[in-house]
Amino acid sequence: SIYPFEGYFWHAARGDLLLKIRPHSFEQLTKEETDKNWSINFKIESLEESNYSDEIKLGLNKDASDGFQYGEDEYDIPTYIVEHPVNLYIENNWIGNTDINGNTAESNRYYSDIRKENSTDQNQIWKFKLENKNNINNLKLTWNFNELNNEDKLFLFHNGNVYNLVEESEMLLSDIDENSEFVVLLGKDPLEQGLGLPTIFSLSNAYPNPFNPSTELSLALDQDG
């Protein structure tokens, strides 16, 4: 945070970084944090090399903007001069989008993604990615977050596995590919609600027949997917 009438010093290891400070009104500068904010922080670290770690932040705010908003959605800036072997980032296709203050998105990779809070009946879904450039075998992903509403659930989906982020606080990753994707779901349990699960489906016969080098099968669902 930056406060009025105080001095600050920034040091960057790279010479091609552009520092932007978004102007605020006096009312914004004096605004206190309230319970309308919610956030979760993820940290990845190597169990083999203690210096290799990275973090991201996901969150909700009643006053946040939908889509890109500079100051809410911060770029994923490299931490080291040399290429970092472990990189955690949120990917949003926002390059060229302009926020209400005239700031234009210059990257699709973000450290933070703060969104406008939807109604309690709608789930929030974020996707973030992990780059494991040196094929490090042993990594640990940890997280911490603000208190949830009583009915809200918080899940992490990765490689076909589901993790309850309320009941667990870390997960160990081994034999991770160079690029991995994680999905965070906040809201109602999709299995309890049956969200995204078709109740009726049909599979047609193979055309022209199943013994050809190539054949066609038609799958019909009772909802889009």
URZIJO-V497463 format. One line per field, one symbol per residue. phi: phi as a letter, one per 40 degrees, with the letter a starting at -180 (. if undefined). burial: b if it has 24 or more other C-alpha atoms within 12 Angstrom, else e. A space follows every 10 residues. Layout:
BEGIN
phi: ???
burial: ???
END
This chain:
BEGIN
phi: .bbcgbcbbb bbcbcbcbcb bccbcdcccc cccbccbbab bbbbaccbbc ccaabbbbab acccbcgcac hcbccccdcb cccccbbbac bbcbdgcbcc cgcbcbabbb cbbbbccccc cbcbbbbbbb bbccfccbbb bbaaaccccd ccbbbbbafg bbbccccbba acbbfcccbb bbbbbbiccc cccgcgbccb aabcccbcac ccdbabbbbb bcaca
burial: eeeeeeeeee eeeeeeeeee eeeeeeeeee eeeeeebbbb bbbbbbeeee ebbbbbbbbb eeebbebbbb bbbbbbbbbe eeeebbbbbb bbebeeeeee eeeebbbbbb bbbbbbbeee eebbbbbbbb bbeeebebbb bbbbeeebee eebbbbbbee eebebbeeee bebeebeeeb bbbbbbbbbe eeeeeeeeee eeeeeeeeee eeeeeeeeee eeeee
END
